[in-house]
Amino acid sequence: MDLVGVLRSVLFLPEDVELVAGAPSERRRYLDIALCQIDPPYCRALSAYQKVLSQRNSLLKSLRDQEVRAPSTSANRQLEYWDTTLAQHGAIVLARRQNYVTELNALARRRHNELTGGRETLRVEYLPSFSLGPADDDEFRRWKTGEAALPQAGMDEFVADSVQIAERFVEKITRRRSRELAAGITLYGPHRDDLRLLADGRDLRAYGSRGQQRSAAVALKLAEMYAMTEATGTAPVLLLDDVMSELDAKRRNTLLAALNGVNQAILTTTDWDDFALDFRKSALCLQVRAGDITLAADAVEDQ
């Protein structure tokens, strides 16, 4: 764990569209990889949370198997320690994610505006399993399910506080004790969170075209790169794995423009012509064939 963040990188893959269209676990993993590279306390809190979560789930499963269905004195006493410990570590994870996504939203909106020529407005929202801010449970439920909107100005200005979140966390799992005993698992916490990406208010996971989803995914990755640079003072290594084949000319140019100021970028491609001539002239092109790496012939001509 001490090595995490020593060499920071942002990785682009053709399948990154799954950040928008895929399962919530993909988006949680995306957040965790980004934050662990720039925030060691977050990484430690996440690791501790996952260990406590496993132990708490084992206890809940044991109580369920004992057919404990109501929060008895004995069950409460056994769970109290794990509730508090889970909330302490989980609150750090939740607060950092919420505040990072607020920053990511502003950065991704600008990058998305460039990618789409201003035709759409992107919004990135963090969806925790319970309300972290001023919204009550009913308002939060209606917002999370898309039935209603929260005042966006208030959400954009909201700064999550881990101490307050820990209190809300304990309160939530205490009030929902019966549900968790019946399920035998922890139903609330960072392991149940998600991201929502919207274009002009439409949820891209449900209603976005493949092109819209791809644009949002690229904007999200570019935003990650800028956020990491702002947080650490140095640009991360940028790794692009055959991404250009998935993009049209405008998106390629926008992505390549983002490489300005990046100390090191490593790109793979099967078609060197996907890159603009000016870019090829400034890049070192290596060819991999049968396990041998050589300077590509056309790269010599370009340079």
FIGUKE-54169 format. One record per residue: residue in three letters; x, y, z of N, C-alpha, C in turn. Coordinates in pm, whole numbers, plus 32768, in hexadecimal, padded with zeros to 4 digits. Example, Ala and Ser with C-alpha at 12.3 -4.5 7.8 and 13.67 -1.06 7.14 Angstrom:
<sites>
Ala85277DC7830C84CE7E3E830C85287EB6830C
Ser85057F1F82C485577F9682CA850A80038313
</sites>
This chain:
<sites>
Met80517F8880008000800080008056807F8000
Asp80CF8077803A812680EC803D814F811A7FB2
Leu814780C17F4F817080E47EC7810081277E77
Val8085811C7EA5801681587E5D802781EF7E5B
Gly802382297DE3803282B87DD580BF82E67DBA
Val8121828C7DC481AB82B27DA681B982D17D12
Leu8181827C7CBD817C82957C2E80E7829F7C09
Arg80B783197BFE8029832D7BE0801083237B4A
Ser7FA082E77B277F7F82D67A997EE982DD7A85
Val7EC483007A0B7E3882FD79E07E3382A47964
Leu7DDF823F79687DD881DB78FE7D5781EA78AF
Phe7D6681F6782A7CF481F577CD7CEE816E7789
Leu7C78813277867C6280B277427BE680BD76EA
Pro7BDE8073767C7B658076762B7AE88051767B
Glu7AF77FF876DC7A837FCD772B7A5F802F779A
Asp7A9E80A4779D7A7C8107780479EE813B77F7
Val79AC811E7789791F8142777C78CD810077EA
Glu79028091782378BB804D788F78B880A1790E
Leu790C81087915790181657986787981A87988
Val783F81B7791377BB81F57908774D818C7901
Ala7761812778B076F780C7789476FA804B78EC
Gly77698034793277797FB8797C77407FB97A08
Ala776C7F597A5777397F477ADF77747FAF7B3E
Pro77307FCA7BAE776480297C1177F080077C43
Ser78117F877C4A78967F5F7C7A79057F987C22
Glu78E97FA97B9F794D7FE37B45796A80737B6C
Arg790280BD7B907914814A7BB27952815A7C3D
Arg793081017C9A797281057D1D7A0780E87D0D
Arg7A2780877CBC7AB480647CA57AFD80DA7C67
Tyr7ABD811E7C0B7AF981947BCB7B1A81FE7C33
Leu7ABB821B7C8D7AD2827E7CF67B4482537D52
Asp7B4581D57D777BA981A47DD67C3681AA7D9A
Ile7C4481867D1B7CC8818A7CDC7CFB82197CD5
Ala7CA382767CAF7CCC83027CA47CF1833B7D2C
Leu7C9D83267D907CB383637E137D2883237E5D
Cys7D3C82A27E4E7DAC82627E937E3282967E60
Gln7E3682C77DE47EB282FB7DAD7ED483867DE1
Ile7E7083D27E0D7E8A845C7E367E7184737ECA
Asp7E3784117F0F7E1184277F9A7E2C83A97FEC
Pro7EA6839980227EC8832180707E69830880E5
Pro7E3D836E81327DDE8353819E7D5C8313816C
Tyr7D31833B80F47CBA82FC80B97CD4826780A2
Cys7D478248806B7D6981BD804D7D6B816980CC
Arg7DA381A081377DA8815781B67D1B814481EF
Ala7CCA81AE81E77C4181A5821B7BEF814081CB
Leu7C03813D81477BBC80DD80F27BE2804F8115
Ser7C63803681287C927FB0814C7C597F8581D3
Ala7C5C7FE182347C277FC182BA7B907FA982B3
Tyr7B4B7FF982637ABA7FE982557A987F5F821D
Gln7ADF7F3681B77AC37EB681777AD87E4181D8
Lys7B3D7E4C822E7B557DE282917AE57DDD82F8
Val7ABD7E54832A7A517E59838D79CE7E2B834F
Leu79B77E5382D3793C7E2A828D79327D928285
Ser79A17D51826479A37CBF825B79817C8082E2
Gln79BA7CB6834D79A17C7F83D379117C9983FF
Arg78E07D1083E078567D2F840677F37CD983B8
Asn780F7CC2833977B77C6D82E877B67BDE831E
Ser78297BAF834C782F7B28838677D87B1E8402
Leu77DB7B88845477897B8984CC76F47B8E84A9
Leu76D07BE2844976447BEB841E76137B6583E6
Lys76667B25839876407AA28360762F7A3C83D1
Ser76887A418433767E79E484A475FC79FC84F1
Leu75D97A798508755E7A99855074E47A6F84FF
Arg74EC7A82847C747D7A578426746C79C0842C
Asp74DB7978842874D478E6842E749E78B584B4
Gln74B07909851B747878E9859E73E5791385A6
Glu73B2794285337326796D8526730779E48581
Val736B7A3C859173547ABA85D773197B1B8572
Arg729D7B41858472587B978525723E7C24855B
Ala72417C3385DC72277CB5861A72A57CE38663
Pro72BA7D67866B73307D9B86B073297D878747
Ser73467D0F877573427CF2880473B77D36884B
Thr73B17D3488CE741E7D70891D74A37D2C88FE
Ser749F7CA888F375197C5D88D675517C80884D
Ala74FA7C8587E775267CA5875F755D7D338758
Asn75177D90879A75467E1B879B75D07E2687DB
Arg75E17DDF884A765F7DE6889176D37DAF883A
Gln76B77D4487F1771F7D0A879B77427D658725
Leu76DE7DAE86F576F37E00867D77247E8D869A
Glu77147EBD871477347F49873277C57F6C8711
Tyr78227F17873878AF7F34871C78C77F3C8686
Trp78937EDB863A78A87ED885AA78627F4C8566
Asp77ED7F74859A77A77FE9856377FF8065856B
Thr7834807E85E2788580F685F7790480F385A3
Thr7948808185A179C58076855679AB808384C0
Leu794180428491791D804B8403790180DC83DD
Ala78B781228431789281AC8413790B82088414
Gln796881F1846F79DF824784767A31824083F6
His7A4D81C683C97A9B81B6834E7A4881DA82D3
Gly79CB81AE82D2797681C9825F795B825C8249
Ala795182A882B47935833782A879A783808262
Ile7A228356827C7A96839382387A8D837781A3
Val7A6B82FC817F7A5D82D780F279EC832680B1
Leu797A832D80F47906837380BB7920840780A7
Ala795A8448810C797484D7810379D584F78093
Arg7A3F84A780897AA384C180227A6B84A97F97
Arg7A1C84407F8879DD84267F06798084987EDF
Gln792C84C37F3D78CC852D7F1F791585AD7EF3
Asn797B85D47F3C79C2864F7F1C7A1286427E9A
Tyr7A4785CB7E807A9085B57E037A3185BB7D8C
Val79BC857F7D97795C85807D29792B860E7D0D
Thr791D86607D7578F786EC7D60796087317D0A
Glu79DF87197D277A4C87517CD77A4D87147C4B
Leu7A3A86917C447A3B864B7BC479CC867D7B69
Asn7959869B7BA278E786CA7B55790987497B08
Ala794887A97B4C796B88277B0A79D188117A9B
Leu7A3587BD7AB47A9B87A27A507A64875479DA
Ala7A1386EF79F579DB869C798A797B86ED7933
Arg79338749796F78D5879B7922792087EB78B8
Arg7993882578DD79E08873787C7A1A881A780E
Arg7A4E87A778347A87874D77CF7A1987197772
His79A686FB77A9793786C977587905873576F9
Asn790587B1772678DD882176D1793888297657
Glu79B98812766A7A18881475FB7A00879E759D
Leu79E4872A75D579D186B17584795586B9752E
Thr78EC86F97561786C86FC751A7851878174D5
Gly78B287DB74D8789C885D749A783088AE74DF
Gly781E8895756077BA88E075AB772B88B67594
Arg771788457553768E881A7534764687DF75AE
Glu769187AC760E7655876F7685769E879C7702
Thr765787967771769387B777F37698873A7848
Leu770F871578737721869C78C4771B86BF7957
Arg76E1866579A376E286727A34770785EA7A70
Val776285ED7AD4778C85747B1A775D85807BAA
Glu7710851D7BD876D885207C5F770384A37CAC
Tyr772184B77D2A774284487D8376C384167DC3
Leu76AC83937DBF763383577DF7765782FD7E6C
Pro766283357EE4767B82E07F5975FE82927F7D
Ser760B82347FD8759981DF7FFD753C82228061
Phe756782938099751082E180F0753A837480E5
Ser74E583CD811074FF845C8100757584898155
Leu75D584CB811376498501815A76378594817C
Gly75D885D5813975CA86658146754686928181
Pro75178706815274A08742818E741C86FD816E
Ala741886AA8108739A866B80E1736D86038147
Asp72EA8601816372B7859981BC72A78517816E
Asp728284AC81B4727D842881757220842380FD
Asp71AB84658108714C84608099717E84AF8021
Glu71B38525803971EB85757FCB725D852B7F88
Phe72B084ED7FDA732384A57FA472F6842E7F50
Arg729483E27F827261836E7F37722983987EB1
Arg71DC84037EAE719E84317E32720684647DCF
Trp726F84A57E0372DB84D37DAB7329845D7D73
Lys734883FC7DC77399838B7D9D735383367D33
Thr72D0832B7D3F728382DB7CDE725D832C7C63
Gly728183AC7C60726483FF7BEC71D9843B7BEC
Glu7190842B7C59710784617C5F710684F87C72
Ala716C85307CAE717285BF7CC8720485EA7CCB
Ala7219866C7CC172A086A27CC372B886EF7D43
Leu733186E57D76735A87387DE7738B87BE7DB0
Pro738388297DFE73B988AA7DD0744E889B7DB1
Gln747188A87D3274FA888B7D0A755F88ED7D46
Ala753689697D59759389C97D9475BE899C7E1E
Gly755D896B7E6A757D893B7EF075D688C27EED
Met75C188687E8F761487F07E8576A288137E5B
Asp76B088717DFD773488967DCD778788DC7E39
Glu7743891F7E94778989677EFF779C89127F7C
Phe7759889E7F80776088497FF677EB880B8005
Val78248818807C78A587DB809C788D87718105
Ala78A986F480E1788D8685813C78F0868581B1
Asp78BD86698228790C866482A2790685D882DC
Ser797A859882F2797C850D831B794184F783A6
Val794F85588401791885498488788085448483
Gln784585A0843A77B385A1842E7780852683E5
Ile77CA84FB837F77A18485833377A78409838B
Ala780C83FE83E17816838A843B779C83828495
Glu776D83F484C776F683F7851B767B83C984CC
Arg766E83FB845175FD83D283FC7604833D83DC
Phe767D830D83C67693828183A2766382268413
Val76908241848D766781F0850075D081F68513
Glu7598826E85057507827D851474BC822A84AC
Lys74EF822C843274AC81E483C574AB814D83DD
Ile751F811483FC75248082840B74E08056848D
Thr74D980AF84F07490808D856B73FB8086854F
Arg73C880E88503733980EA84E3731180798484
Arg73708049843773517FE083D573867F578402
Arg73967F48848473D07ECD84BC73817E508490
Ser72FF7E56849672AD7DE2847372C37DB683E3
Arg72CD7E17838772E27DF682FA73687DB282E6
Glu73CF7DE2832A74537DA88319745B7D1D8358
Leu74187D0A83C874157C85840673CE7C2083AB
Ala73637C4D836B731A7BF38310736C7BD38294
Ala73B77C36826274077C2181E9748A7BDA8206
Gly74BF7BEB827F753F7BAE82A175B77BF68267
Ile75A47C71823876127CC1820075FE7D538224
Thr76697DA1821576627E32822C76267E7681B2
Leu75B87EBD81C6756C7EF68157758F7F878138
Tyr75DF7FC7818D75FE8055817A7694806A8189
Gly76C980C6813A775680E58143779580F780BA
Pro7817811A80B5785A81358036785780C17FD3
His784B8046800578487FD27FAB77C77FC97F5C
Arg776680217F7A76E680217F3376D380A07EDF
Asp773A80F27ED1772D81737E91773B81697DF9
Asp771C81D97DB6771F81DC7D25773B826B7CF6
Leu775682787C76775D82FA7C3276ED83007BCC
Arg76BC83797BB47659838C7B4A768C83F87AEC
Leu768B83DC7A6A76B4843D7A06763B846279B2
Leu762384E379A975AF8515796175DB857778F5
Ala759B8571788175AF85D17816752C861B7802
Asp752E869D781D74B586EE7817744586B1786E
Gly746D867C78E0740C8646793F73E285B87927
Arg7410857878BC73EA84EE789D7456848E78CD
Asp742D84277914748A83C3794774C6837678D2
Leu7549838278BF758A8346784B758F82AE7853
Arg7589827778CC758A81E578D6750B81AA789B
Ala749C81ED78B0741A81B9788273F581EE77F8
Tyr7417826B77DC73E182AC7764744C82DF7703
Gly74CB82CE77227534830276CB755482A57658
Ser757382E075E575A28290757476318263758F
Arg76638208753D76EC81D87551774F824C7542
Gly773482A574E3778B831774CF778A83767546
Gln7714838D757F770A83E375F4775183A5766C
Gln77418324767C778382DF76EB781B82E576DC
Arg784B82D6766178DB82DA764A791283667666
Ser78CA83CD763A78F68457765378FC847476E8
Ala7899844577327897845B77C4790B84127807
Ala792A839877D87998834C78137A1E839077F9
Val7A3283C377807AAE840B77617AB7848977B5
Ala7A4A84D277C27A49854C78147A6B852C78A5
Leu7A3984BD78D67A53849579607AE784757974
Lys7B22843079157BB0840F791F7C08848C7915
Leu7BE584E778BC7C30856378B17C2485B47931
Ala7BAD85B5796A7B9985FC79E97BEE85BF7A57
Glu7BF8853B7A577C4E84F67AB97CDE85247AAC
Met7D0C85307A317D97855A7A1A7DAE85E77A50
Tyr7D5186437A337D6086CC7A637D5486D37AFB
Ala7CF886857B357CE786857BC77D6586517C0B
Met7DA185E97BD17E1A85B07C0B7E8E86137C02
Thr7E96865C7B947EFF86C07B837EEF87317BE8
Glu7E7387607BFB7E5987CC7C5A7E7687A07CE9
Ala7E5587237D097E6686F37D927EF786DB7DB7
Thr7F4A86B37D557FD3868B7D73803C86EB7D3F
Gly801587427CE3807687A07CAA80C487687C36
Thr80B186EA7C1480F486AC7BA28090865C7B50
Ala80A6865A7ACE804B860F7A76806785797A82
Pro800085277A80801584957A858046846179FF
Val807D83E87A01809A83A379848015837F7943
Leu8008839E78C57F8B8384787E7F9D83087827
Leu7F4882A6783A7F4F822877F17ED18218779D
Leu7EE1821477197E6F820776BF7E7E8187766E
Asp7E26812A76837E2E80A776447DCA809E75D1
Asp7DFA80B875567DA980AB74DC7D2580F774E8
Val7D2B816D75247CB181BB75387C86820274B9
Met7CE4822C74667CC3827F73F27C6582397391
Ser7C6E81B473897C18816B732C7B8681777350
Glu7B6A819B73CD7AE081A773FC7AA9823473F0
Leu7AFE829573C57AD5832173C67AD1835A733A
Asp7A7983BF73257A78840672A67AE7846F72A7
Ala7AF984B472367B6A851072277B68857F728F
Lys7AF285B772AC7AEA8625730C7B1485F77398
Arg7AE3858473C17B05855274457B9A852D744D
Arg7BD184FA73DE7C6084DD73DD7CB1855C73F4
Asn7C8D85C873AA7CD7864473B77CCC867F7443
Thr7C558674747F7C4386A775077C978659756A
Leu7C9A85D675567CE9858175B07D7E859E75A2
Leu7DAD85AF75267E3985CA75107E6086547545
Ala7E0386B5753B7E1F873A75717E3387347608
Ala7DEF86D676497DFC86C876DA7E8586957703
Leu7ED1866176A27F57862E76C27FBC869E76D8
Asn7F98871976AF7FF2878A76C58009879D775B
Gly808487A0778280A487B0781080B4872C785A
Val809186BC781980A486397857813686107845
Asn817885EF78B1820685CE78AB82228550785A
Gln81C884EE786881DF84707822815A843077FF
Ala814B840B778280D483C477558100834D7702
Ile80C382DC771C80E2826176D280618233768F
Leu80638229760B7FEC820775BE8006818B756B
Thr7FA2813675607FAB80C475067F4480D57497
Thr7F6680A674207F0B80B073AF7F3380487346
Thr7ED4802472F47EF17FCF72817EF180217200
Asp7ED180A3720C7EC980FB71977F05818271B9
Trp7F818197718F7FC8821471AC7F82828B716C
Asp7F32827471017EED82E170BC7E79831B710D
Asp7E5782D8717D7DEF831071D47E1E83917218
Phe7EA283AA72147EDA841D72597EFF848971F5
Ala7EE88507721B7F08857871C57F9D857C71A7
Leu7FC085B37132804C85B7710680A486027169
Asp80748673719C80C386C271FC80E186707279
Phe807E862172A3809485CE731A80FB856172FE
Arg80F185247288814F84B8726581DE84ED725F
Lys81EF85687231827585A2722782B485B972AF
Ser826085D07313829685EC7399829F857073F0
Ala827084FF73BD826B8484740D82D6842073E1
Leu82FA83C9743A8352835A741B82FB82E07401
Cys830282AA738982AE82377365830381B87363
Leu82DB815973B3831E80D773BA82C0806C7385
Gln82F78010733A82A87FA3730082C77F217349
Val825D7ED9736D826D7E5873B082437DEA734F
Arg829F7D94733082817D2772D282C57CA87303
Ala82757C40731D82AB7BBF734B83047BCF73C7
Gly82DD7C2A741D83257C3C7499839E7C977490
Asp83C07CC6741784327D22740584007DB173FA
Ile84467E0D743A84227E9B7437848A7EE573E6
Thr845C7F2C737D84B57F79732784788002730D
Leu84CA805E72E0849880E072B7844C80CF7235
Ala83CF80FB7231837C80E771BA83B481347145
Ala83AE80F770CF83E68136705683A181B87036
Asp831981BA703F82D18234701E82EB82A17084
Ala830E82797100832F82DD716583AF8326713F
Val841082DC7104848D831A70D7846F8382706C
Glu8415835F700E83F183BB6FA283AD84376FD9
Asp83508426703B830A84987073836984F670BA
Gln83CB84BD71038426851171508492854D70F8
</sites>
